[in-house]
Amino acid sequence: MACGFCFHTATTSHVVPLEDAIRGITLLKEAGMRKINFAGGEPFLYPKFLGRLVSHCKEIAIESVSIVSNGSKVTEGFLERYGRNIDILAISCDSFNEQTNSKIGRGTGSNVRQLHRVKAWCDKYGIKFKLNTVVCHLNWMEDMNEHISTLSPYRWKCFQVLIVEGENDSAERLRDATKFAVTSDEFEHFIEKHASQESLVPEPNRLMAKSYLILDEYMRFLDRTGRQPSTSILQVGVKNALESVFWDVDSFYERGGLYDWRAHTDLGRCADERDSQYLQW
């Protein structure tokens, strides 16, 4: 699959050794991290690696472990084995029209059927089921209400397609997302159409662009202000790496960055505004 509006277009296929990935996660936990999200690319291309990492997260008592996937390679066997260590499984679903999914660049012809399978598995193994939708030029007019009501996700994050300078901003790049762009009014039209969905969490560009802390494949923090990535946390530690990037903490809170993010409540602290001091670093 090749999502047409991907905003992290590196294609090195680099994967850190397992022991380095585990050490990096431990460093993040020691620095105060309470929630981790494995994204890609596609995490389920490496199921054994992914399984070991989610298990390690719970071994060191990270409150919430989530995975974002296109869903195509999720299997019941994986969730049966590792589901107790996964709090949230988010599936990217940009359309319930298979032709639209193909035009976006991640169509299989069976996206929707697989989506329902994954939802059923999440229910079976006690994992919170989440949907991520990127609102773009191809889907902003689509009415998804019936499908969303049927799937009943715990959270439905709807992102305005994001154009990032130097990544997906022109035909000179590996991805040109400008042809997928929507105006703020078009994005709001989509949100208003689905306002009755209790799970809906809108995320326009102004909240998304700089409110995430993202580690790339070299365990460097990415910076959305146009600066270079940080030095790897494996080399300089978490706090030193963070000093070289910008994280918009106010936007993090505004977009609902703190919420009830645990499916398995036997480990960790409760996600609550009272605990926000743990994020001050």
PAZAPA-4460 file (N, C-alpha, C; in steps of 0.05 Angstrom, whole numbers, plus 32768, in hexadecimal, padded with zeros to 4 digits):
% residues 281
    n_x    n_y    n_z   ca_x   ca_y   ca_z    c_x    c_y    c_z   seq   type   mol
   8011   7FE8   8000   8000   8000   8000   8011   8019   8000     1      M     A
   8007   802E   7FF4   8016   8047   7FF3   8002   805E   7FF6     2      A     A
   7FFD   8065   800F   7FEA   807A   8015   7FF3   8094   8008     3      C     A
   7FE1   80A0   7FF8   7FE9   80B7   7FE8   7FF0   80D0   7FF7     4      G     A
   7FE6   80D3   8010   7FEB   80EB   801F   7FFD   80E7   8037     5      F     A
   800C   80D1   8037   801F   80CB   804D   8031   80E3   8052     6      C     A
   8034   80EB   806C   8045   8102   8072   8060   80FB   807D     7      F     A
   8066   80E1   807F   8082   80D8   8086   808A   80C5   8071     8      H     A
   8099   80CF   805D   809D   80C1   8044   80B7   80B2   8042     9      T     A
   80C6   80B0   8058   80E0   80A1   8058   80DB   8084   804F    10      A     A
   80EC   807A   803E   80E8   805F   8034   8102   804E   8038    11      T     A
   810F   8053   804F   8128   8045   8054   8124   8028   805C    12      T     A
   810C   8022   8067   8105   8007   8071   8118   8000   8088    13      S     A
   8125   8014   8095   8136   800E   80AB   8126   8004   80C3    14      H     A
   8130   7FF0   80D1   8124   7FE7   80E9   813A   7FE3   80FE    15      V     A
   8138   7FF1   8114   814C   7FEE   8129   814C   7FD2   8134    16      V     A
   8163   7FC8   813D   8164   7FAE   814A   8150   7FAC   8161    17      P     A
   8145   7F95   8166   8131   7F92   817B   813B   7F9C   8196    18      L     A
   8154   7F96   819D   815E   7F9F   81B7   8160   7FBD   81B9    19      E     A
   8165   7FCB   81A3   8166   7FE8   81A3   814A   7FF4   81A5    20      D     A
   8136   7FE7   8198   811B   7FF0   819A   8111   7FED   81B6    21      A     A
   8117   7FD7   81C3   810F   7FD3   81DF   811D   7FE7   81F1    22      I     A
   8136   7FED   81EC   8144   8000   81FD   8138   801C   81F9    23      R     A
   8131   8023   81E0   8125   803D   81DB   810A   8040   81E9    24      G     A
   80FA   802B   81E9   80E0   802C   81F7   80E4   8030   8215    25      I     A
   80F8   8022   821F   80FE   8024   823C   8106   8041   8243    26      T     A
   8117   804D   8232   811F   8068   8236   8107   807B   8236    27      L     A
   80F4   8077   8224   80DC   8088   8223   80CC   8085   823D    28      L     A
   80C8   806C   8246   80B9   8067   825E   80C7   8075   8276    29      K     A
   80E1   8073   8278   80F0   807F   828E   80EE   809E   828D    30      E     A
   80EA   80A9   8275   80E7   80C6   8272   80CB   80D0   8278    31      A     A
   80B8   80BE   827C   809D   80C6   8283   8087   80BE   826F    32      G     A
   808E   80B0   825A   807A   80A9   8246   8065   8096   8252    33      M     A
   804C   809C   824E   8036   808B   8258   8027   807C   8243    34      R     A
   8028   8086   822A   8019   8079   8214   802C   8078   81FC    35      K     A
   802B   8061   81EE   803B   805E   81D6   8029   8053   81BF    36      I     A
   802F   805C   81A7   8020   8055   8190   8033   804B   817A    37      N     A
   802F   8032   8172   8040   8028   815C   8031   802C   8141    38      F     A
   803F   803B   812F   8033   8041   8116   8048   803B   8100    39      A     A
   8043   8044   80E8   8055   803D   80D2   8056   8052   80BD    40      G     A
   8058   804A   80A3   8058   802E   809A   8042   801C   80A6    41      G     A
   8047   8003   80A6   8034   7FF0   80B0   8041   7FDD   80C4    42      E     A
   803A   7FE1   80DE   8047   7FD1   80F3   8044   7FB3   80F0    43      P     A
   802E   7FAA   80E5   8029   7F8D   80E3   8039   7F80   80CD    44      F     A
   804A   7F8F   80BF   805D   7F82   80AD   8072   7F73   80BD    45      L     A
   8075   7F7A   80D7   8089   7F6E   80E8   807C   7F63   8102    46      Y     A
   806B   7F4F   8100   805A   7F47   8116   806A   7F3D   812F    47      P     A
   8080   7F2E   812A   808F   7F24   8141   809D   7F3C   8150    48      K     A
   80A8   7F4E   8140   80B5   7F66   814B   80A1   7F76   815B    49      F     A
   8089   7F7B   814E   8074   7F8B   815B   806A   7F7D   8174    50      L     A
   8066   7F63   8173   805D   7F55   818B   8070   7F57   81A2    51      G     A
   808A   7F55   819C   809D   7F57   81B2   809D   7F73   81BE    52      R     A
   809A   7F87   81AD   809A   7FA3   81B7   8081   7FA9   81C9    53      L     A
   806A   7FA1   81C0   8052   7FA6   81D0   8053   7F97   81EB    54      V     A
   805F   7F7F   81EA   8062   7F70   8203   8075   7F7E   8216    55      S     A
   808B   7F89   820B   809F   7F97   821C   8092   7FB0   8228    56      H     A
   8081   7FBE   8219   8074   7FD6   8224   8064   7FCF   823D    57      C     A
   8056   7FB9   823D   8046   7FB2   8254   8058   7FA7   826A    58      K     A
   806E   7F9A   8263   8080   7F90   8277   808C   7FA6   8288    59      E     A
   808F   7FBE   827C   809A   7FD5   828B   8083   7FE8   8293    60      I     A
   806A   7FDF   8291   8053   7FED   829C   804D   8008   828E    61      A     A
   804F   8008   8273   8045   801F   8264   8027   801D   8264    62      I     A
   801A   8034   826B   7FFD   8033   826E   7FED   802A   8256    63      E     A
   7FF4   8035   823F   7FE4   8030   8227   7FF5   802A   820F    64      S     A
   7FEF   8014   8202   7FFE   800C   81EA   7FE9   800B   81D3    65      V     A
   7FEF   801A   81BE   7FDC   8019   81A7   7FEC   8014   818D    66      S     A
   7FDE   800B   8179   7FE9   8005   815F   7FD7   8012   814A    67      I     A
   7FE3   801F   8136   7FD4   8029   811F   7FDB   8017   8107    68      V     A
   7FC8   800D   80F9   7FCC   7FFA   80E3   7FB8   8000   80CD    69      S     A
   7FBF   7FF8   80B4   7FAB   7FF9   809F   7F98   7FE1   80A1    70      N     A
   7F9F   7FCE   80B2   7F8D   7FB7   80B8   7F91   7F9F   80A7    71      G     A
   7F9E   7FA1   8091   7F9F   7F8B   807D   7FAE   7F73   8087    72      S     A
   7FC1   7F77   8099   7FD2   7F61   80A3   7FCC   7F5A   80C0    73      K     A
   7FB8   7F65   80CC   7FB0   7F5E   80E7   7FA4   7F42   80E7    74      V     A
   7FAC   7F31   80F9   7FA1   7F16   80FB   7F96   7F11   8116    75      T     A
   7F83   7EFF   8118   7F78   7EF8   8132   7F8E   7EEA   8143    76      E     A
   7F9F   7EDB   8137   7FB4   7ECD   8146   7FC6   7EE1   8155    77      G     A
   7FCD   7EF7   8147   7FDE   7F0B   8154   7FCF   7F17   816C    78      F     A
   7FB6   7F1E   8169   7FA7   7F2B   817E   7FA1   7F17   8195    79      L     A
   7F9E   7EFE   818E   7F9A   7EEA   81A3   7FB3   7EE8   81B5    80      E     A
   7FCA   7EEA   81A8   7FE4   7EE7   81B7   7FEB   7F00   81C6    81      R     A
   7FE8   7F17   81B9   7FF2   7F30   81C4   7FDD   7F44   81CD    82      Y     A
   7FC4   7F3D   81CA   7FAE   7F50   81CF   7FAE   7F5B   81EC    83      G     A
   7FB7   7F4A   81FF   7FB7   7F53   821B   7FCB   7F6A   821F    84      R     A
   7FDD   7F6E   820C   7FF1   7F83   820E   7FEB   7F9B   81FB    85      N     A
   7FD3   7F9B   81EF   7FCB   7FB0   81DC   7FB2   7FBD   81E7    86      I     A
   7FB3   7FD7   81EC   7F9B   7FE5   81F6   7F8A   7FEE   81DF    87      D     A
   7F96   7FF9   81CA   7F87   8005   81B4   7F92   7FFB   8199    88      I     A
   7F80   7FF2   8187   7F88   7FEC   816C   7F79   7FFF   815A    89      L     A
   7F87   8011   814C   7F7B   8025   813A   7F7F   801C   811D    90      A     A
   7F6A   801B   810F   7F6B   8013   80F3   7F65   802C   80E1    91      I     A
   7F76   8030   80CE   7F73   8046   80BB   7F5D   803F   80A7    92      S     A
   7F48   804F   80A7   7F32   804A   8094   7F29   8065   8089    93      C     A
   7F31   806B   8071   7F2B   8085   8065   7F12   8085   8054    94      D     A
   7F07   806E   804F   7EEE   806D   803F   7EE1   8051   8042    95      S     A
   7EC7   8050   803F   7EB9   8037   803E   7EB2   8030   8022    96      F     A
   7EBD   803F   800F   7EBB   8039   7FF3   7ED6   802E   7FEA    97      N     A
   7ED7   8015   7FE1   7EF0   8008   7FDA   7EFF   8016   7FC3    98      E     A
   7EF0   8022   7FB1   7EFD   8030   7F9B   7F0B   8049   7FA5    99      Q     A
   7EFF   8057   7FB9   7F0D   806E   7FC5   7F26   8066   7FD3   100      T     A
   7F25   8050   7FE2   7F3D   8046   7FEF   7F54   8040   7FDB   101      N     A
   7F4D   8035   7FC4   7F61   802F   7FB0   7F6D   8049   7FA5   102      S     A
   7F5C   805E   7FA1   7F66   8077   7F97   7F78   8084   7FAB   103      K     A
   7F73   8081   7FC5   7F84   808C   7FDA   7F9F   807E   7FDA   104      I     A
   7F9F   8064   7FD3   7FB8   8056   7FD2   7FBB   803F   7FE5   105      G     A
   7FA5   8038   7FF3   7FA6   8021   8005   7F8D   8010   8003   106      R     A
   7F85   800B   7FEB   7F6E   7FFA   7FE6   7F75   7FDD   7FE1   107      G     A
   7F66   7FCB   7FEC   7F6A   7FAE   7FE7   7F51   7FA2   7FDA   108      T     A
   7F3B   7FB0   7FDB   7F22   7FA5   7FD2   7F13   7F97   7FE9   109      G     A
   7F20   7F94   8000   7F13   7F87   8017   7F19   7F96   8030   110      S     A
   7F1F   7FB0   802E   7F25   7FC0   8046   7F0E   7FBF   805A   111      N     A
   7EF6   7FC3   8051   7EDF   7FC5   8063   7EDA   7FAA   8070   112      V     A
   7EDB   7F94   8062   7ED6   7F7A   806E   7EEB   7F74   8084   113      R     A
   7F04   7F7B   807E   7F19   7F76   8091   7F16   7F88   80AA   114      Q     A
   7F0C   7FA0   80A5   7F07   7FB3   80BB   7EF3   7FA6   80CF   115      L     A
   7EDE   7F9A   80C6   7ECB   7F8D   80D7   7ED7   7F75   80E6   116      H     A
   7EE8   7F66   80D8   7EF6   7F50   80E5   7F07   7F5A   80FD   117      R     A
   7F16   7F6E   80F8   7F28   7F79   810D   7F18   7F83   8124   118      V     A
   7F02   7F91   811F   7EF0   7F9B   8134   7EE7   7F83   8145   119      K     A
   7EDE   7F6E   8139   7ED5   7F56   8148   7EEB   7F4A   8159   120      A     A
   7F03   7F49   814E   7F1A   7F3E   815D   7F20   7F50   8175   121      W     A
   7F1F   7F6A   8171   7F25   7F7D   8187   7F10   7F79   819E   122      C     A
   7EF7   7F76   8197   7EE3   7F70   81AB   7EE9   7F56   81BA   123      D     A
   7EF1   7F42   81AB   7EF6   7F28   81B6   7F0D   7F28   81CA   124      K     A
   7F22   7F38   81C4   7F3A   7F38   81D5   7F3E   7F51   81E6   125      Y     A
   7F28   7F60   81E9   7F28   7F76   81FC   7F3A   7F8E   81F4   126      G     A
   7F3C   7F93   81DA   7F4C   7FAA   81D0   7F39   7FC0   81C7   127      I     A
   7F40   7FD8   81CE   7F2F   7FEF   81C5   7F33   7FF3   81A7   128      K     A
   7F1E   7FF3   8198   7F1E   7FF6   817B   7F1B   8013   8173   129      F     A
   7F2E   801D   8164   7F2E   8039   815C   7F30   803B   813D   130      K     A
   7F24   8050   8132   7F26   8055   8116   7F35   8070   8111   131      L     A
   7F46   8070   80FD   7F53   8089   80F4   7F4A   808E   80D7   132      N     A
   7F40   80A6   80D2   7F38   80AE   80B7   7F46   80C8   80B0   133      T     A
   7F53   80C8   8099   7F5F   80E1   808E   7F4A   80ED   807B   134      V     A
   7F41   8104   8081   7F2D   8112   8070   7F3C   8120   805A   135      V     A
   7F36   8118   8041   7F45   8123   802A   7F32   8129   8014   136      C     A
   7F3D   8131   7FFD   7F2D   8139   7FE6   7F1B   8123   7FDC   137      H     A
   7F23   810A   7FE0   7F14   80F3   7FD6   7EFD   80EA   7FE8   138      L     A
   7EFC   80F2   8001   7EE8   80E7   8013   7ED9   80FB   8023   139      N     A
   7EDF   8115   8020   7ED3   8129   8033   7EB5   812B   802F   140      W     A
   7EAA   8122   8019   7E8D   8123   8014   7E7F   8109   801D   141      M     A
   7E8F   80F5   8024   7E83   80DA   802A   7E74   80DB   8045   142      E     A
   7E5E   80CD   8046   7E4E   80CA   805E   7E55   80AE   806A   143      D     A
   7E64   80AE   8080   7E6D   8095   808D   7E5C   808D   80A5   144      M     A
   7E47   809C   80AB   7E39   8099   80C4   7E2F   807C   80C9   145      N     A
   7E23   8070   80B5   7E18   8055   80B9   7E2E   8041   80C0   146      E     A
   7E45   8043   80B2   7E5B   8030   80B7   7E67   8035   80D2   147      H     A
   7E6B   804E   80DA   7E77   8054   80F3   7E65   804B   810A   148      I     A
   7E4B   804F   8107   7E38   8046   811C   7E39   8028   811F   149      S     A
   7E3C   8019   8109   7E3D   7FFC   810A   7E57   7FF2   8117   150      T     A
   7E6D   7FFF   8110   7E87   7FF7   811B   7E8B   7FFF   8138   151      L     A
   7E7E   8016   813F   7E7F   8020   815B   7E9B   8021   8166   152      S     A
   7EAE   8030   815A   7EC9   8032   8165   7ECA   8041   817F   153      P     A
   7EDE   803B   818F   7EE2   8049   81A8   7EE9   8066   81A2   154      Y     A
   7EFA   806B   818E   7F01   8086   8185   7F02   8086   8167   155      R     A
   7EF8   809B   815B   7EFA   809F   813E   7F09   80B9   8139   156      W     A
   7F23   80B7   8134   7F33   80CF   812F   7F31   80D6   8111   157      K     A
   7F28   80EF   810C   7F26   80F8   80F0   7F3A   810F   80EC   158      C     A
   7F4E   810A   80DC   7F64   811D   80D7   7F5F   812C   80BD   159      F     A
   7F65   8145   80BD   7F66   8154   80A3   7F81   814D   8096   160      Q     A
   7F80   8145   807D   7F99   813D   806F   7FAE   8153   8073   161      V     A
   7FC7   814A   807B   7FDB   815D   8083   7FF1   815F   806E   162      L     A
   7FF8   8177   8066   800E   817C   8053   8026   8185   8064   163      I     A
   803C   8176   8061   8054   817C   8071   806A   8185   805E   164      V     A
   8075   819C   8062   808A   81A7   8051   80A2   8194   8051   165      E     A
   80AB   818D   8039   80C2   817C   8035   80BC   815E   8035   166      G     A
   80A2   8157   803B   809B   813B   803B   8087   8134   8025   167      E     A
   8070   8142   8025   805B   813A   8012   804D   8152   8005   168      N     A
   805E   8167   8001   8052   8181   7FFA   8054   8188   7FDC   169      D     A
   805E   8176   7FCB   805F   817C   7FAF   8066   8163   7F9F   170      S     A
   8064   8166   7F85   806B   814F   7F73   8089   8148   7F74   171      A     A
   8099   8159   7F80   80B5   8154   7F83   80BB   8140   7F99   172      E     A
   80A8   813A   7FA9   80AC   8128   7FC0   80A3   810B   7FB9   173      R     A
   80A9   80F9   7FCC   80A0   80DD   7FC8   8081   80DC   7FC9   174      L     A
   8075   80EE   7FD8   8058   80EF   7FD8   8050   810C   7FD2   175      R     A
   803B   8110   7FC3   802F   812A   7FBF   8013   812A   7FC9   176      D     A
   8010   8134   7FE2   7FF5   8133   7FEE   7FE4   814B   7FE7   177      A     A
   7FEF   815E   7FD8   7FE0   8177   7FD2   7FC6   8170   7FC3   178      T     A
   7FC7   815C   7FB3   7FAF   8154   7FA3   7F99   8148   7FB5   179      K     A
   7FA0   8141   7FCD   7F8C   8136   7FE0   7F82   814A   7FF4   180      F     A
   7F8D   8163   7FF3   7F88   8177   8008   7F6A   817F   8008   181      A     A
   7F60   8186   8020   7F45   8191   8023   7F48   81AC   8032   182      V     A
   7F35   81BD   802D   7F35   81D7   803C   7F2A   81D2   8058   183      T     A
   7F2E   81E6   8069   7F23   81E4   8084   7F05   81E1   8083   184      S     A
   7EF8   81EF   8071   7EDA   81EE   806E   7ED1   81D2   8066   185      D     A
   7EE0   81C5   8054   7ED9   81AA   804B   7EDD   8196   8062   186      E     A
   7EF3   819A   8071   7EF7   8188   8088   7EE0   818C   809C   187      F     A
   7ED8   81A4   80A2   7EC3   81A9   80B5   7EA8   819E   80AB   188      E     A
   7EA4   819F   8090   7E8C   8193   8085   7E8B   8175   808B   189      H     A
   7EA1   8167   8089   7EA2   814B   808F   7E9C   8146   80AD   190      F     A
   7EA9   8157   80BE   7EA5   8154   80DB   7E88   8159   80E3   191      I     A
   7E7C   816E   80D8   7E60   8174   80DE   7E4D   815E   80D5   192      E     A
   7E54   8151   80BF   7E43   813C   80B4   7E43   8124   80C7   193      K     A
   7E59   8121   80D7   7E5B   8109   80E8   7E5B   8111   8106   194      H     A
   7E51   8129   810C   7E51   8133   8127   7E41   8122   813B   195      A     A
   7E2F   8112   8131   7E1F   8101   8143   7E2E   80E9   814E   196      S     A
   7E46   80E4   8142   7E56   80CD   814B   7E65   80D4   8165   197      Q     A
   7E5E   80C6   817B   7E6A   80CD   8195   7E88   80C8   8195   198      E     A
   7E91   80B6   8185   7EAE   80AF   8185   7EBF   80C2   8175   199      S     A
   7EB2   80D5   8167   7EC0   80E7   8154   7ED4   80FA   8163   200      L     A
   7EED   80FA   815A   7F01   810D   8164   7F0E   811B   814C   201      V     A
   7F05   8133   8146   7F10   8142   812F   7F2D   814B   8134   202      P     A
   7F3D   814B   811F   7F58   8155   8122   7F60   8165   8109   203      E     A
   7F5A   817F   8109   7F63   8190   80F3   7F81   8194   80F3   204      P     A
   7F8C   819F   80DD   7FA9   81A2   80DB   7FB5   81B2   80F2   205      N     A
   7FA7   81C6   80FC   7FB3   81D7   8110   7FB8   81C8   812A   206      R     A
   7FA9   81B2   812F   7FAE   81A2   8147   7FC0   818B   8141   207      L     A
   7FC1   8181   8129   7FD0   8169   8123   7FEE   816E   811F   208      M     A
   7FF3   8184   8111   800E   8188   8105   8025   8185   8119   209      A     A
   8023   8190   8131   803A   8191   8143   8034   8187   815F   210      K     A
   801E   8178   8162   8015   816F   817C   801D   8152   8182   211      S     A
   802B   8145   8170   8033   8129   8174   8051   8127   8178   212      Y     A
   8059   8115   818A   8076   810E   818C   8079   80F4   817C   213      L     A
   8088   80F5   8166   808B   80DF   8154   80A8   80D7   8152   214      I     A
   80AE   80BD   8157   80C9   80B2   8152   80C9   80A5   8137   215      L     A
   80DE   80AB   8127   80E0   809E   810D   80EE   8083   8110   216      D     A
   80F5   8077   80F9   8101   805C   80F9   811C   805A   8106   217      E     A
   8129   8072   810A   8143   8073   8118   8140   807B   8135   218      Y     A
   8127   807C   813F   8121   8085   815A   812A   80A2   815F   219      M     A
   8125   80B3   814B   8129   80D0   814C   810E   80DD   814D   220      R     A
   810B   80F2   815E   80F3   8101   815E   80F1   8112   8144   221      F     A
   80DA   8110   8137   80D6   8121   811F   80CD   813D   8128   222      L     A
   80D3   8151   8118   80CC   816C   811F   80BB   8177   8108   223      D     A
   80A4   8183   810F   8091   818D   80FB   8094   81AB   80F7   224      R     A
   80AB   81B7   80FF   80AF   81D3   80FA   80C3   81D7   80E3   225      T     A
   80CB   81C1   80D6   80DE   81C3   80C0   80FA   81BD   80C8   226      G     A
   80FF   81B9   80E2   811A   81B3   80EB   8120   8195   80E6   227      R     A
   8139   818E   80E9   8141   8172   80E5   8137   8161   80FD   228      Q     A
   8136   8147   80F9   812F   8136   8110   8144   8138   8126   229      P     A
   813C   8130   813E   814F   8130   8154   8164   811B   8150   230      S     A
   8178   811B   8161   818B   8104   8162   817B   80ED   816F   231      T     A
   8182   80D4   8168   8174   80BD   8173   8175   80BD   8191   232      S     A
   815E   80B5   819D   815D   80B3   81BA   8170   809D   81C4   233      I     A
   8178   808B   81B3   818B   8076   81BB   81A7   8082   81C0   234      L     A
   81AC   8099   81B3   81C6   80A5   81B6   81C7   80BB   81CC   235      Q     A
   81B1   80CB   81CE   81B3   80E2   81E0   819D   80E2   81F5   236      V     A
   818C   80CE   81F6   8177   80CD   8209   815E   80DD   8200   237      G     A
   8148   80D9   820F   812F   80E5   8207   812E   8103   820A   238      V     A
   8135   810C   8222   8133   8129   8228   8145   813A   8216   239      K     A
   815D   8131   8212   8170   813F   8200   8165   8140   81E3   240      N     A
   815A   812A   81DA   814F   8129   81BF   8137   813C   81BD   241      A     A
   8127   813E   81D1   810F   814F   81D0   8116   816C   81CE   242      L     A
   812D   8174   81D8   8135   8190   81D8   8139   819B   81BC   243      E     A
   813C   8189   81A8   8141   8193   818D   8128   8192   817B   244      S     A
   8111   818C   8187   80F8   818C   8177   80E3   819B   8186   245      V     A
   80CD   81A2   8177   80B7   81B1   8183   809F   819F   8186   246      F     A
   8094   819F   819F   807B   8190   81A4   8067   81A4   81AF   247      W     A
   8050   81A7   81A1   803B   81B9   81A9   802A   81AC   81BE   248      D     A
   8031   81B0   81D7   8023   81A2   81ED   8006   81AC   81EF   249      V     A
   8002   81C6   81EB   7FE6   81D1   81ED   7FD4   81C4   81D8   250      D     A
   7FDE   81C0   81C0   7FCE   81B3   81AB   7FC9   8196   81B2   251      S     A
   7FDD   818A   81BF   7FDA   816E   81C8   7FC2   816B   81DA   252      F     A
   7FBF   817D   81EE   7FA8   817D   8200   7F8F   8183   81F1   253      Y     A
   7F90   8197   81DF   7F78   81A1   81D1   7F6C   818B   81BF   254      E     A
   7F7D   817A   81B4   7F73   8165   81A2   7F6B   814C   81B2   255      R     A
   7F6B   814E   81CD   7F62   8137   81DD   7F77   8123   81E0   256      G     A
   7F90   812B   81E3   7FA7   8119   81E5   7FA6   8108   81FF   257      G     A
   7F99   8112   8213   7F94   8102   822C   7F78   80F8   822C   258      L     A
   7F75   80DD   822E   7F5A   80D1   822E   7F5C   80B6   823C   259      Y     A
   7F47   80A8   823E   7F47   808D   824A   7F53   8079   8236   260      D     A
   7F6D   8076   8237   7F7B   8068   8221   7F83   804B   8228   261      W     A
   7F78   8041   823E   7F7F   8026   8246   7F68   8013   8242   262      R     A
   7F6D   7FFC   8236   7F5A   7FE6   8235   7F5F   7FD2   824C   263      A     A
   7F78   7FD0   8253   7F80   7FBD   8268   7F8A   7FCD   8280   264      H     A
   7F7B   7FCC   8295   7F7E   7FDF   82AB   7F8E   7FD4   82C3   265      T     A
   7F9C   7FBD   82BF   7FAB   7FB1   82D5   7FC6   7FBE   82D9   266      D     A
   7FCF   7FCE   82C5   7FE9   7FDA   82C6   7FE6   7FF8   82C3   267      L     A
   7FF9   8007   82CE   7FFC   8023   82C9   7FE8   8035   82D8   268      G     A
   7FEA   804F   82D1   7FDA   8064   82DE   7FC2   806B   82CD   269      R     A
   7FAF   8077   82D8   7F97   8080   82C9   7F9E   8099   82B9   270      C     A
   7F96   8099   82A0   7F9A   80B1   828F   7F87   80C7   8298   271      A     A
   7F91   80DC   82A3   7F80   80F0   82B0   7F8E   810B   82AF   272      D     A
   7F7F   8120   82AF   7F8C   813B   82AF   7F9D   813F   82C8   273      E     A
   7F96   8131   82DE   7FA6   8134   82F6   7FC3   812A   82F3   274      R     A
   7FC7   8119   82DF   7FE1   810D   82DA   7FF1   811D   82C6   275      D     A
   7FE7   8134   82BD   7FF3   8142   82A7   8010   814C   82AD   276      S     A
   8017   814D   82C8   8032   8156   82CE   8047   8142   82C3   277      Q     A
   803F   8129   82BE   8051   8116   82B4   805A   811C   8298   278      Y     A
   804B   812E   828A   8051   8135   826F   8060   8150   826D   279      L     A
   8067   815C   8284   8072   8177   8283   808E   8178   8275   280      Q     A
   809D   8162   8277   80B7   8162   826A   80B3   8164   824C   281      W     A
***
